[in-house]
Amino acid sequence: MRRSHSSPSSGASRRLLPDREGLLGPLALTEGGVRASLDPFYPIVDSAAWVARLVGAGARLVQLRIKDKDEAWVARETRVALKTCADTGAVLVVNDYWRIAIGEGASWVHLGQGDLDDAEIGAIRKAGLQLGVSTHDDAELERALKLDPDYVALGPIYPTILKAMAFAPQGLKRIGDWKRRIGGIPLVAIGGLNVERAKLCLAAGADVVSVVTDITLHPDPEARAREWIAATRSA
C-alpha cells in the first residue's frame, strides 16, 4: 500500500511542496505554472541517519542517494528518511529509485541521464512526483527540458572527488548560460563545492547549491552544514 508523506494539493495532479513558515526559497514547477519553493542548501547523503543529522542541523531540502544496496534496503531507508522529513517540515528527494519513491509516497525524485533511459516519466507524473534531472551538456539539457523538469542540475561546476566524471568542470560562466536557457526552472549547481564556491555559484545565477563531501567528510558535519545554511540563505 502506498504511503503518503505529503498533503496533495486540491484537484492537482502535481503536488505543491509545503512551505511551512516560509522555510523555502527558489521555485519549482507545479500544475498550472504555480511554483513551490526550494531551499538553496541541498545536501546529498546516502542514508536515513545522515538525513536525520542534517535535518537536525537545519537542512530543509535533502537528497537520499543510495548506491549498491538492494531495493528492500533502499525502501527501508527511504521510509525512515521520509518520516524524518515529514516530522520536521523538510523535503526529501529520492535519487534514482523512482518506483520506491512512488511506493513510499515521496514528493520528489531525481534522475540522472542514465536513469532516464529506463524511467517511466508518465508513471512518475501520474503519481504526483516532482522531478529533478542532471545535465552536463547541451544535448542533455535539451533532453531534460522536454520532460518539463521541476529543477535542472548542472555539474560538475568544479573538480570533484565524489566520482569519476566524463565531463570537464563546467565553470561559473556555464551557470549563467544554463539559467538563461531554462528561465524560471530552478537551477541546481553541483560538483566540487565548498561554502565560498557555493556563494559564487549563487551569484552566477544558480538558485540552489548541492553538496556531498564538503559536509560528509568534514570533522563536524553539523557545524559545516550550519555554515552552508548561513551562507546560502543570506545570499
C-alpha positions in Angstrom: 0.0 0.0 0.0 1.3 3.4 -0.9 2.4 5.6 2.0 1.8 9.3 1.8 4.2 11.8 3.4 2.8 14.9 1.9 -0.6 16.6 1.6 -1.8 16.5 -2.0 -2.9 19.8 -3.4 -6.6 20.1 -4.1 -7.6 18.9 -7.5 -3.9 19.0 -8.7 -2.1 16.2 -10.4 1.3 17.6 -9.2 2.0 18.3 -5.6 2.9 21.6 -4.1 5.7 21.3 -1.7 4.9 22.5 1.8 6.4 25.9 2.7 6.0 25.8 6.4 6.6 29.2 8.0 8.3 30.5 4.8 11.1 27.9 5.1 11.9 27.5 1.4 13.3 29.7 -1.3 13.6 29.5 -5.1 10.7 27.9 -7.1 9.8 24.6 -8.5 7.1 24.0 -11.1 3.7 22.6 -10.2 0.5 22.3 -12.1 -0.7 25.4 -13.8 2.7 27.1 -13.7 2.5 27.7 -9.9 5.9 27.2 -8.3 6.7 25.8 -4.9 9.9 26.8 -3.2 13.3 25.1 -2.9 15.8 25.9 -0.2 19.1 27.0 -1.7 21.1 24.5 0.5 20.8 21.0 -0.9 23.0 18.3 0.7 23.1 14.8 -0.8 23.6 11.8 1.5 23.5 8.0 1.4 21.5 7.0 4.5 18.5 7.9 6.6 20.8 8.5 9.5 22.6 11.2 7.5 19.3 12.8 6.6 18.3 13.0 10.2 21.7 14.6 11.2 21.4 17.3 8.5 17.7 18.0 9.1 18.6 18.3 12.7 21.2 20.9 11.8 18.6 22.9 9.8 18.6 21.4 6.3 15.2 21.8 4.6 15.9 20.0 1.3 17.9 16.8 1.2 18.6 14.1 -1.4 18.9 10.5 -0.4 21.3 8.9 -2.9 21.9 5.2 -2.1 24.1 3.1 -4.4 25.0 -0.6 -4.3 22.2 -1.8 -2.0 19.2 -4.0 -2.7 15.8 -2.4 -3.2 14.4 -3.6 0.1 17.3 -1.8 1.9 16.6 1.4 -0.2 12.9 1.2 0.5 13.5 1.0 4.3 15.9 3.8 4.3 13.6 5.9 2.2 10.7 5.2 4.5 12.7 6.3 7.6 14.1 9.4 5.8 10.6 10.5 4.6 9.3 10.2 8.2 12.1 12.3 9.5 11.5 15.0 6.9 7.7 14.9 7.4 8.2 15.4 11.1 10.4 18.4 10.6 8.9 20.1 7.5 11.9 19.2 5.3 11.7 17.9 1.8 13.3 14.6 0.7 14.4 14.0 -2.9 14.8 10.3 -3.7 17.7 9.6 -6.2 17.2 7.1 -9.0 14.7 4.7 -7.4 11.5 6.2 -8.8 9.4 3.1 -8.1 10.3 3.2 -4.5 9.7 6.9 -4.4 6.2 6.3 -5.7 5.6 3.4 -3.4 6.7 5.2 -0.3 4.8 8.4 -1.0 7.7 10.7 -1.7 7.1 14.1 -3.3 10.4 14.3 -5.3 12.6 12.1 -7.4 16.0 12.9 -9.0 17.1 11.2 -12.2 20.5 11.2 -13.9 20.7 10.9 -17.6 21.3 7.2 -17.4 18.3 6.8 -15.1 16.1 8.4 -17.7 16.7 5.6 -20.1 14.6 3.2 -18.0 12.3 5.6 -16.1 8.6 5.8 -16.8 8.1 9.5 -16.7 4.3 9.1 -17.2 4.1 6.9 -14.1 6.2 9.4 -12.1 4.0 12.3 -13.1 0.8 10.3 -12.6 1.9 9.6 -9.0 2.3 13.4 -8.5 6.1 13.4 -8.0 8.2 16.4 -8.9 11.3 15.7 -11.0 14.8 16.9 -10.9 17.2 16.0 -13.7 21.0 16.0 -14.1 22.6 17.7 -17.1 26.2 18.2 -18.3 26.0 19.3 -21.9 23.7 20.9 -24.4 22.1 17.6 -25.6 21.3 16.5 -22.0 19.8 19.9 -21.3 17.5 19.6 -24.3 16.5 16.1 -23.3 15.8 17.3 -19.8 13.7 20.3 -20.9 11.4 18.0 -22.9 10.4 16.4 -19.6 9.2 19.7 -18.1 11.5 19.2 -15.1 10.9 20.8 -11.7 14.6 21.6 -11.4 17.7 21.2 -13.6 21.0 20.3 -12.1 24.3 21.3 -13.8 27.7 19.8 -12.9 30.4 19.4 -12.1 31.0 23.1 -11.6 34.4 22.4 -10.1 36.6 19.3 -10.0 35.0 16.7 -7.7 36.3 13.8 -5.7 32.9 12.1 -5.3 33.1 10.1 -8.5 34.9 9.9 -11.9 33.2 12.3 -14.3 33.1 12.1 -18.1 32.7 15.8 -18.3 35.2 18.6 -17.5 34.3 21.1 -14.9 31.6 23.5 -16.2 32.8 26.7 -14.5 30.8 29.6 -13.3 30.0 31.0 -16.8 28.1 27.9 -17.7 25.8 28.6 -14.8 24.7 31.9 -16.3 24.3 30.3 -19.7 22.1 27.5 -18.3 20.0 29.8 -16.3 19.2 32.0 -19.3 18.1 28.9 -21.2 15.9 27.4 -18.5 14.3 30.6 -17.4 12.1 30.1 -14.3 13.0 26.5 -13.7 15.3 26.3 -10.6 18.9 25.6 -11.4 21.0 23.4 -9.1 24.7 23.8 -9.2 26.7 20.7 -8.0 30.2 19.4 -8.1 33.3 20.3 -6.0 31.5 23.0 -4.0 32.5 24.4 -0.6 30.9 27.3 1.2 32.8 30.0 -0.7 32.3 28.3 -4.1 28.6 27.9 -3.3 28.3 31.7 -2.9 29.9 32.2 -6.2 27.5 29.8 -7.9 24.5 31.6 -6.4 25.9 34.9 -7.6 26.4 33.4 -11.1 22.8 32.5 -11.4 22.2 29.2 -9.6 19.1 29.0 -7.4 20.3 26.0 -5.3 23.7 24.7 -4.5 24.3 21.0 -3.8 27.0 19.4 -1.7 28.2 16.0 -0.6 31.8 15.6 0.6 32.4 19.1 2.0 29.9 18.1 4.6 30.1 14.3 4.9 33.9 14.3 5.2 34.1 17.3 7.5 35.2 16.6 11.1 32.0 18.3 12.3 29.3 17.8 9.6 26.5 19.5 11.5 28.6 22.6 12.1 29.6 22.7 8.5 26.0 22.3 7.4 25.2 25.4 9.6 27.9 27.3 7.8 26.4 26.4 4.5 22.9 27.4 5.7 24.2 30.8 6.9 26.0 31.4 3.6 23.3 30.3 1.2 20.1 31.7 2.9 21.7 35.1 3.2 22.9 35.1 -0.4 
